[in-house]
Amino acid sequence: MTKKYPTHGSTLSDSTSILASQSATANSLKIAKLIPFNSSFSSDHEYWIHTTTLFNSRTKTFDKNVSLQVNTKTGLITRVSTRENSSISSSLGDNDIDLRGKTVLPGFVDVHTHVFLHRVDEAGSPYLNQERDESLISRAIRATTNCRLALLAGYTTYRDLGLKDAIMPILVGSYEIRQENKLGGTETPRLSDPCDGVEGCRAGVRRRIGAGADVIKIYAEYRRRALRYPASTYKGSEDIQFPPSRNRGEDIFGPREKLRNPNSLLWSQEEMNVMVAEAKRAGVPVASHASSEEAVIMAAKAGVTSVEHGLMPSEKALEVMKEMGTIYVPTLSVVELEANDGGRAIAICKEHAKRAWEIGVKLATGCDTGPFPHGENAREMELMVQAGINVADVLRAATLGGWEACGGELCGQDFGWLGEDWIADLVALGGDLEKDGFEKVIRNVSCVIKDGRLVVADGKIVGFV
């Protein structure tokens, strides 16, 4: 007889799924009974996860023969024990999961995402056009799909600066979608709120925090001419015919005066200082968009939690970030995607990220996902490894480093490390990262557990549509 387990809008049969069989092949997930994400659980709400290789993001080591006890009611790891060898002393419990033979890590964290955006190289779909032209329903459907793609890639935490509680129930374990850039019921295609003067900046931060923001993002600089000399706005439209003769180039590493839309500073140091100070007063971390040496240094000196992009090579900027404890999010993936210069830009940015790591700047991973395609997030880790950054440090950046960029203890949740009283977010990869090759294994996602519940098994979404 075929048993069917309750799921969200669908059924999953144990006659067609390897999940229900303890005699599954060595390449498949072994679990005594499928645990749908939104289903009821045993009376004690607890089960065990058994591993042979588990990445410890605090020590940056691969620990052997670790078992984790998980409580599905709280979503927390309640006990960590180390076995003498790879064997299990007793048979699997009804809900236990056997991840022996796989590489188990904390769930990945992407700290620079745009859930509602899709890739910029799709015809006629630059991100400003998406905000202007696409319906809320269309964008919500895309956002749902984007979150599913993230889960399938092993990403259990997304930091989207502009959304509050961005992930829908049963999707990644948070609450309803709320668009922070549309306060007061007014919808406009803008990226952020304008502020002016020290007191205006203080008021702007207070307004966002009052609306429930968990993180404040500031633009230390931006392209003031972005609307003065815009690119074509829809498929088939002509580009601006006569831009200023000195502003035809788009080589971001070339002379500033040659750029069509160069970055320029948006704030004084005093304005930036007060925004960070006001956020810190409320216990809220601050991320800053910044690329040039001057913008990165100003943001770091103001005390921001993280600098996003930081593309322009600068030893001085890196030294200031190290001194201030600023986390660097290099967003290499979107540089590789958008730069059309034969690989020059990404080579420069990879070397800069490597230099940051060499001198001890803290790192986190973020793809600028949205313009960069969701589900391909692992590309950021691959590029960091290609740059020459140690694999263990890259994995830390993608796990515990992500938690730190989200504010660490300020964010109110503990994730990015698999320890007692930390959230049971984890990903299991088929293969050995140390022996089988990083790029081969990092995308071979076998199992994802979010808040203690199984959401991806054998590379497929389970438990909900």
C-alpha positions as CSV (number, residue, x, y, z in Angstrom):
1,M,0.0,0.0,0.0
2,T,1.3,3.5,-0.9
3,K,1.4,5.9,2.1
4,K,1.2,9.6,1.4
5,Y,2.5,12.2,3.8
6,P,0.8,15.6,4.2
7,T,2.5,18.4,2.3
8,H,1.6,22.0,1.4
9,G,-0.6,21.7,-1.7
10,S,0.7,18.3,-2.9
11,T,1.4,14.7,-1.9
12,L,4.6,12.8,-1.9
13,S,4.5,9.1,-2.2
14,D,7.0,6.8,-0.5
15,S,6.7,4.3,-3.3
16,T,8.3,6.8,-5.7
17,S,10.7,8.5,-3.3
18,I,14.0,7.1,-2.0
19,L,13.5,9.2,1.1
20,A,11.4,6.6,2.8
21,S,13.8,3.7,2.5
22,Q,16.6,3.0,4.9
23,S,18.1,0.7,2.2
24,A,18.6,3.5,-0.2
25,T,21.8,3.6,-2.3
26,A,24.9,5.2,-1.0
27,N,24.3,8.3,-3.1
28,S,20.8,9.1,-1.7
29,L,19.6,10.5,1.6
30,K,18.8,7.9,4.3
31,I,15.8,8.8,6.5
32,A,13.4,6.6,8.3
33,K,10.4,8.7,7.5
34,L,9.9,11.9,5.4
35,I,9.5,15.0,7.6
36,P,7.5,17.5,5.5
37,F,8.3,21.0,6.5
38,N,4.8,21.9,7.7
39,S,3.7,18.5,9.1
40,S,3.1,17.5,12.7
41,F,5.9,15.6,14.5
42,S,6.4,13.1,17.2
43,S,5.4,14.1,20.7
44,D,9.0,15.0,21.8
45,H,9.6,17.0,18.6
46,E,13.2,15.7,18.4
47,Y,15.3,13.6,16.0
48,W,19.0,13.0,15.3
49,I,21.2,13.9,12.3
50,H,24.2,11.7,11.9
51,T,27.3,12.9,10.0
52,T,30.8,11.8,9.2
53,T,32.1,15.1,7.9
54,L,30.8,18.4,9.4
55,F,32.2,21.8,8.8
56,N,32.8,23.8,12.0
57,S,32.6,27.4,11.0
58,R,34.1,28.6,14.3
59,T,37.3,26.6,14.1
60,K,37.2,26.3,10.3
61,T,37.8,22.6,10.5
62,F,36.0,19.5,9.2
63,D,34.9,17.6,12.3
64,K,34.4,13.8,12.1
65,N,31.6,11.6,13.3
66,V,29.3,14.3,14.8
67,S,25.6,13.7,15.6
68,L,23.2,16.6,16.1
69,Q,19.9,16.4,18.1
70,V,17.3,18.7,16.6
71,N,14.0,20.0,18.1
72,T,11.5,20.8,15.3
73,K,9.3,22.8,17.6
74,T,12.0,25.3,18.4
75,G,14.1,24.8,15.2
76,L,17.2,24.6,17.4
77,I,20.0,22.1,17.8
78,T,19.6,20.8,21.3
79,R,22.6,18.5,21.6
80,V,25.9,17.8,19.8
81,S,27.8,14.6,20.4
82,T,30.9,13.0,18.8
83,R,30.9,9.3,18.1
84,E,34.0,7.1,18.3
85,N,33.7,6.1,14.7
86,S,31.5,6.4,11.6
87,S,29.1,3.7,12.8
88,I,25.8,4.4,14.6
89,S,25.4,2.5,17.9
90,S,21.7,1.8,17.3
91,S,19.3,1.7,14.4
92,L,17.9,5.0,13.0
93,G,14.9,6.3,14.9
94,D,11.7,6.9,13.1
95,N,12.6,10.5,12.1
96,D,16.4,10.3,12.2
97,I,18.4,11.4,9.2
98,D,21.6,9.7,8.1
99,L,24.0,12.1,6.3
100,R,27.1,9.9,6.7
101,G,29.3,10.0,3.6
102,K,28.2,13.6,2.8
103,T,29.8,16.9,3.7
104,V,27.5,18.8,6.1
105,L,27.8,22.5,6.6
106,P,25.7,25.3,8.2
107,G,23.2,26.6,5.7
108,F,24.7,29.1,3.3
109,V,24.0,32.8,3.8
110,D,23.8,35.3,0.9
111,V,24.0,38.8,2.5
112,H,23.4,40.8,-0.7
113,T,20.2,39.8,-2.4
114,H,17.2,41.3,-4.2
115,V,14.4,38.7,-4.0
116,F,12.1,40.6,-6.3
117,L,14.6,41.1,-9.1
118,H,15.6,38.8,-11.9
119,R,18.8,38.7,-13.9
120,V,19.8,41.9,-15.7
121,D,20.8,40.3,-18.9
122,E,17.3,39.2,-19.7
123,A,16.1,41.1,-22.7
124,G,14.4,44.4,-21.8
125,S,14.6,43.8,-18.1
126,P,17.0,46.2,-16.3
127,Y,16.1,46.3,-12.7
128,L,14.6,49.8,-12.8
129,N,12.3,48.7,-15.6
130,Q,11.2,45.7,-13.5
131,E,10.2,47.9,-10.6
132,R,8.4,50.2,-13.0
133,D,6.7,47.8,-15.4
134,E,6.0,44.5,-13.7
135,S,2.9,43.9,-11.6
136,L,3.1,43.2,-7.9
137,I,1.6,39.7,-8.6
138,S,4.2,39.0,-11.2
139,R,7.0,40.1,-9.0
140,A,5.7,38.1,-6.0
141,I,5.6,35.0,-8.1
142,R,9.2,35.6,-9.2
143,A,10.2,36.2,-5.6
144,T,8.7,32.9,-4.6
145,T,10.5,31.1,-7.3
146,N,13.7,32.9,-6.4
147,C,13.5,31.7,-2.8
148,R,12.9,28.1,-3.9
149,L,16.0,28.3,-6.1
150,A,18.0,29.6,-3.2
151,L,16.9,26.6,-1.0
152,L,17.8,24.2,-3.8
153,A,21.3,25.8,-3.8
154,G,21.7,25.3,-0.1
155,Y,21.0,28.9,1.0
156,T,18.9,29.1,4.1
157,T,19.4,32.8,4.8
158,Y,18.9,35.8,2.5
159,R,19.6,39.3,3.6
160,D,17.6,41.6,1.3
161,L,18.2,45.3,2.1
162,G,14.8,46.8,1.2
163,L,12.6,44.0,2.4
164,K,11.3,43.1,5.8
165,D,10.4,39.5,6.6
166,A,11.0,38.8,3.0
167,I,10.3,35.1,2.9
168,M,6.8,33.7,2.9
169,P,5.6,31.1,5.4
170,I,6.7,27.5,4.6
171,L,9.2,28.9,2.1
172,V,12.3,29.7,4.2
173,G,10.6,29.8,7.6
174,S,9.9,33.6,8.1
175,Y,6.8,35.7,7.6
176,E,5.0,37.6,4.9
177,I,6.6,39.7,2.2
178,R,6.7,43.3,3.1
179,Q,8.3,45.9,0.8
180,E,10.1,48.4,3.0
181,N,10.6,50.8,0.1
182,K,6.9,51.3,-0.2
183,L,6.1,52.9,3.2
184,G,2.8,54.5,3.8
185,G,1.1,52.8,0.9
186,T,2.9,54.8,-1.8
187,E,4.5,52.8,-4.5
188,T,7.3,54.4,-6.4
189,P,10.2,52.8,-8.3
190,R,12.9,54.1,-6.0
191,L,15.8,52.3,-4.3
192,S,15.8,54.3,-1.1
193,D,14.7,57.4,0.8
194,P,16.4,60.7,0.4
195,C,17.8,62.5,3.5
196,D,19.6,65.8,3.9
197,G,21.7,67.2,6.6
198,V,22.7,65.7,9.9
199,E,19.2,65.9,11.5
200,G,17.5,64.8,8.3
201,C,19.8,61.7,8.2
202,R,19.0,60.9,11.8
203,A,15.3,61.2,11.1
204,G,15.6,59.0,8.1
205,V,17.2,56.2,10.1
206,R,14.6,56.5,12.8
207,R,11.8,56.3,10.3
208,R,13.1,53.1,8.9
209,I,13.7,51.5,12.3
210,G,10.3,52.6,13.4
211,A,8.9,50.8,10.3
212,G,10.6,47.6,11.6
213,A,13.9,47.5,9.7
214,D,16.3,44.9,10.9
215,V,19.2,46.4,8.9
216,I,19.9,49.9,7.7
217,K,21.5,50.3,4.3
218,I,23.2,53.5,3.2
219,Y,24.6,54.5,-0.2
220,A,28.0,56.1,0.6
221,E,28.1,57.0,-3.1
222,Y,26.1,56.5,-6.2
223,R,25.9,57.5,-9.9
224,R,24.3,60.9,-9.8
225,R,23.9,61.0,-13.5
226,A,22.1,57.7,-13.8
227,L,19.0,59.5,-14.9
228,R,20.7,62.3,-16.7
229,Y,22.3,60.0,-19.3
230,P,20.3,56.8,-18.9
231,A,20.8,53.6,-20.8
232,S,18.0,52.4,-23.1
233,T,14.9,51.5,-21.1
234,Y,13.2,48.8,-23.1
235,K,14.1,46.2,-25.8
236,G,14.7,47.9,-29.1
237,S,14.9,51.5,-27.8
238,E,17.8,53.7,-28.9
239,D,20.5,54.6,-26.5
240,I,21.1,58.3,-25.8
241,Q,22.5,59.7,-29.1
242,F,24.8,62.5,-28.0
243,P,26.2,61.9,-24.5
244,P,28.9,64.4,-23.4
245,S,32.0,63.7,-25.6
246,R,34.2,63.1,-22.5
247,N,31.7,60.6,-21.0
248,R,31.5,57.8,-23.5
249,G,33.4,55.1,-21.6
250,E,32.1,52.6,-19.0
251,D,35.4,51.2,-17.8
252,I,34.8,51.3,-14.1
253,F,38.6,51.1,-13.5
254,G,39.4,53.9,-16.0
255,P,39.7,57.6,-15.3
256,R,36.7,58.9,-13.5
257,E,36.3,61.8,-15.9
258,K,35.8,59.3,-18.7
259,L,32.8,57.6,-17.1
260,R,29.4,58.3,-18.4
261,N,27.8,57.9,-14.9
262,P,30.6,58.1,-12.4
263,N,30.1,57.4,-8.7
264,S,30.2,60.4,-6.4
265,L,29.9,60.8,-2.7
266,L,26.4,61.4,-1.3
267,W,27.1,62.4,2.3
268,S,29.5,64.3,4.4
269,Q,31.3,62.4,7.1
270,E,29.1,63.9,9.8
271,E,26.0,62.8,8.0
272,M,27.3,59.3,7.6
273,N,28.4,59.2,11.3
274,V,25.0,60.2,12.6
275,M,23.2,57.5,10.5
276,V,25.4,54.8,11.9
277,A,25.3,56.1,15.4
278,E,21.5,56.3,15.3
279,A,21.2,52.7,14.0
280,K,23.6,51.5,16.7
281,R,21.6,53.2,19.4
282,A,18.7,51.0,18.3
283,G,20.9,47.9,18.1
284,V,20.5,47.7,14.3
285,P,23.5,46.8,12.0
286,V,24.4,49.0,9.0
287,A,25.5,48.0,5.5
288,S,27.0,50.5,3.1
289,H,27.1,50.5,-0.7
290,A,30.6,51.8,-1.5
291,S,33.1,51.3,-4.3
292,S,35.7,54.0,-4.4
293,E,38.5,54.3,-1.9
294,E,37.1,57.5,-0.4
295,A,33.6,56.1,0.1
296,V,34.8,52.8,1.6
297,I,37.1,54.7,4.1
298,M,34.3,57.1,5.1
299,A,31.8,54.3,5.6
300,A,34.3,52.2,7.6
301,K,35.3,55.2,9.8
302,A,31.6,55.8,10.4
303,G,31.4,52.3,11.9
304,V,29.2,50.4,9.4
305,T,28.9,46.7,9.9
306,S,29.7,45.8,6.3
307,V,30.8,47.4,3.0
308,E,29.1,46.1,-0.1
309,H,31.1,45.9,-3.4
310,G,34.2,48.0,-2.5
311,L,35.5,47.3,-6.0
312,M,38.2,49.9,-6.4
313,P,41.6,48.4,-5.4
314,S,42.9,50.4,-2.4
315,E,45.4,49.2,0.3
316,K,44.4,52.1,2.4
317,A,40.7,51.3,2.3
318,L,41.5,47.7,3.3
319,E,43.6,48.8,6.2
320,V,40.8,51.0,7.5
321,M,38.3,48.2,7.2
322,K,40.6,45.9,9.1
323,E,41.2,48.5,11.8
324,M,37.4,49.2,12.2
325,G,36.4,45.5,12.0
326,T,34.3,46.2,8.9
327,I,33.0,43.1,7.1
328,Y,33.8,43.1,3.3
329,V,31.2,41.8,0.9
330,P,33.0,41.9,-2.5
331,T,30.0,40.7,-4.7
332,L,32.4,39.2,-7.3
333,S,29.6,37.3,-9.1
334,V,27.7,40.4,-10.4
335,V,31.0,41.9,-11.5
336,E,31.8,38.8,-13.6
337,L,28.2,38.9,-15.0
338,E,28.0,42.6,-15.9
339,A,31.5,43.6,-16.9
340,N,32.0,43.3,-20.6
341,D,35.8,43.8,-20.8
342,G,37.2,40.4,-21.5
343,G,37.6,39.5,-17.8
344,R,39.7,42.5,-16.8
345,A,37.3,43.8,-14.1
346,I,36.7,40.5,-12.4
347,A,40.5,39.7,-12.3
348,I,41.1,43.1,-10.6
349,C,38.3,42.5,-8.1
350,K,39.3,38.9,-7.3
351,E,42.9,40.1,-6.5
352,H,41.5,42.9,-4.3
353,A,39.3,40.4,-2.4
354,K,42.3,38.1,-2.0
355,R,44.3,41.0,-0.6
356,A,41.6,41.8,1.9
357,W,41.7,38.2,3.1
358,E,45.5,38.2,3.3
359,I,45.6,41.2,5.6
360,G,42.8,39.9,7.8
361,V,39.7,41.8,6.7
362,K,36.6,39.9,7.7
363,L,34.6,38.5,4.8
364,A,31.0,37.6,4.0
365,T,29.5,36.3,0.7
366,G,26.9,38.1,-1.3
367,C,26.2,37.9,-5.0
368,D,24.1,41.0,-5.6
369,T,21.6,38.2,-6.3
370,G,18.7,39.2,-8.4
371,P,20.7,41.0,-11.1
372,F,22.9,37.9,-10.6
373,P,20.6,34.9,-11.0
374,H,19.1,33.2,-8.0
375,G,20.1,29.6,-7.5
376,E,23.6,30.3,-8.9
377,N,24.7,31.8,-5.6
378,A,27.6,29.4,-5.1
379,R,29.4,31.2,-7.9
380,E,30.5,33.8,-5.3
381,M,32.3,31.1,-3.3
382,E,33.8,29.6,-6.4
383,L,35.2,33.0,-7.5
384,M,36.7,33.6,-4.0
385,V,38.4,30.2,-4.1
386,Q,39.6,31.0,-7.6
387,A,41.1,34.2,-6.3
388,G,43.3,32.2,-3.9
389,I,41.3,32.5,-0.7
390,N,41.5,29.4,1.5
391,V,38.5,27.1,1.2
392,A,37.8,27.0,4.9
393,D,37.8,30.8,5.0
394,V,35.4,31.0,2.1
395,L,33.1,28.5,3.8
396,R,33.2,30.6,7.0
397,A,32.4,33.7,5.0
398,A,29.4,32.0,3.5
399,T,28.1,30.8,6.9
400,L,29.2,32.4,10.2
401,G,30.5,35.4,8.3
402,G,27.0,35.9,6.9
403,W,25.5,35.8,10.4
404,E,28.0,38.5,11.5
405,A,27.1,40.7,8.5
406,C,23.4,40.3,9.5
407,G,24.4,41.8,12.8
408,G,25.5,38.8,14.7
409,E,23.9,38.8,18.1
410,L,22.0,42.0,17.1
411,C,19.9,40.0,14.6
412,G,18.2,38.0,17.3
413,Q,18.8,34.6,15.8
414,D,21.9,32.4,15.9
415,F,22.7,30.8,12.6
416,G,25.8,30.0,10.5
417,W,27.3,27.5,13.0
418,L,26.1,24.0,14.0
419,G,26.2,24.1,17.8
420,E,23.8,23.8,20.8
421,D,21.1,26.3,20.9
422,W,21.8,27.5,17.4
423,I,19.3,27.3,14.6
424,A,19.3,23.9,12.8
425,D,19.9,25.3,9.3
426,L,22.2,23.0,7.4
427,V,23.2,21.8,3.9
428,A,24.6,18.4,3.0
429,L,26.7,18.1,-0.1
430,G,27.4,14.9,-2.1
431,G,31.2,14.6,-2.1
432,D,34.3,15.7,-0.3
433,L,35.2,19.4,-0.7
434,E,38.8,18.7,0.2
435,K,39.4,15.7,-2.1
436,D,36.8,15.9,-4.9
437,G,37.3,19.5,-6.0
438,F,35.5,22.6,-4.6
439,E,33.5,23.5,-7.7
440,K,32.4,20.0,-8.3
441,V,31.0,19.5,-4.8
442,I,29.7,22.9,-3.7
443,R,26.8,22.7,-6.2
444,N,26.0,19.1,-5.5
445,V,23.3,19.8,-2.9
446,S,21.7,16.7,-1.6
447,C,19.8,17.8,1.5
448,V,18.8,21.1,3.1
449,I,17.3,21.5,6.5
450,K,15.7,24.8,7.5
451,D,14.7,25.5,11.1
452,G,15.0,21.8,11.8
453,R,12.7,20.7,9.0
454,L,13.6,19.0,5.8
455,V,13.0,21.2,2.8
456,V,15.3,19.7,0.2
457,A,16.1,16.0,-0.2
458,D,18.1,14.3,-3.0
459,G,18.3,17.7,-4.7
460,K,14.5,18.2,-4.8
461,I,12.1,20.4,-2.8
462,V,9.9,18.4,-0.5
463,G,7.1,19.1,1.9
464,F,5.6,22.1,0.0
465,V,5.0,23.4,-3.5
